Amino acid sequence: MEITESKKLFKRAQKVIPGGVNSPVRAFKAVGGSPIFVKSAKGAYLYDENNNRYIDYISSWGPMILGHAHPEVIDAIRDVSLKGTSYGIPTQLEIDIAELATKMVPNIDMIRFVNSGTEACMSAVRLARGFTGKSKIIKFVGCYHGHSDCFLIEAGSGALTFGTPNSPGVTKGTAQDTLTAPFNNLDAVKQLFIENKDEIAAVIIEPVAGNMGCVLPYDGFLKELKNLCKQNDSLLIFDEVMTGFRLAKGGVQELLKVDADIMTFGKVIGGGLPVGAFAARKELMNFLSPNGPIYQAGTLSGNPLAMAAGYSTLSILNNRPEIYHSLEKKTAYLHDGLNEVLSNTEIPFTINRLGSMISLHFTDSKVVDFETSSLGDNDLFKKYFHGMLKKGVYLPPSAFESYFLNDAISYEDLDFTIAAFKEVISEII
């Protein structure tokens, strides 16, 4: 499969864009080689600058749950764009999507729209700190909540330690207010509460992780986190930027029957346009300016194009809940196909899946946190990734990312993917 045009564009991009990309994972550093440059997308497919077609298993990292260029979403964006693209003044669209989102998601009364998942998580933490009057937060190793300073923290020499910055530009002072624990390790969280009594404002977590592959919480883990937060007058924040409106209409709260105190959203809620949001019950949200003392603002927040795309997408999902069942069946079908191929080899592997999220790890260990996710054979993953790419299947270019299926993927596409996978595995073992 020839990608000469993408290679030319990548060379041009590297001269004027750091690393040639506007988000690091796109540079293919984790897998090697040159990234493809997409010219267009429709339904389940991406088309690069050489007109090669790829079955898309990242769905723009989650937002395109309905598939690319869905006609109803495109029509909504087009209709609004003809009336103007930004006002900086309230619109009815903002109310419409807020009413719909609060109807679909349990345990929220009010929602505020921002421009990215990073901004949503940053604002949620500020709200938690302002409401509780406490400074520290607990996050989990391997969970990604955007690139705000307080989230770019890794664990120190042990799990129960103050975080240290893992990006230049993040101050030690910021790091000291961020505590880290391994995902699925309740004892570590309990110890942090003991060692930092009355100092922890919130625990923030991807309730189903998507940034170390798809990693599920242990049974009861999220409910116990909620209990710990309640016992210590802290707030539980679910980062549902990936999982919100994807795993169920009401996200993980609906699916796993656990109520968080604050939720953050992105991706699906914007229908493919840049957007984020955070939501909670009234007593919390009324602490935000202009009603309360906690300041948060954004010139493009509630942008009419993003609101139109998001409202159209959420309306389709709300009116057609069978989409979730269909996506779950397709993802299970893919899981079974990959499992059958690998079971006939000596390659160690683990497949994690929930709803329309799935990840393949080349390790025979159960993948339950970042440490176990890191045990995967990355050299084998690189060969697997490039082998599938050459056959027209676009996977996440990192072993630490979840795949996201979209509703436009057909069983014919899945059969093609499984057949290609079988060929690639036979070539690399």
Secondary structure, DSSP 8 states (H G I E B T S, - for coil): ---HHHHHHHHHHHHHSGGGSSSGGGG-TTT-S----EEEEEBTEEEETT--EEEESSGGGTT-TT-BT-HHHHHHHHHHHTT-S--SS--HHHHHHHHHHHHHSTT-SEEEEESSHHHHHHHHHHHHHHHH---EEEEEET----S-GGG-EE--SSSSEE-EESSTT--HHHHHTEEEEETT-HHHHHHHHHHTTTTEEEEEE-SSB-SSSSB---TTHHHHHHHHHHHTT-EEEEE-TTTBTTTBTTHHHHHHT---SEEEEEGGGGTTSS-EEEEE-HHHHTTBTTTSSB----TTTT-HHHHHHHHHHHHHHHH-THHHHHHHHHHHHHHHHHHHHHHTSS---EEEEETTEEEEESSSS---SHHHHTTS-HHHHHHHHHHHHHTTEE--SSTTS-EE--TT--HHHHHHHHHHHHHHHHHH-
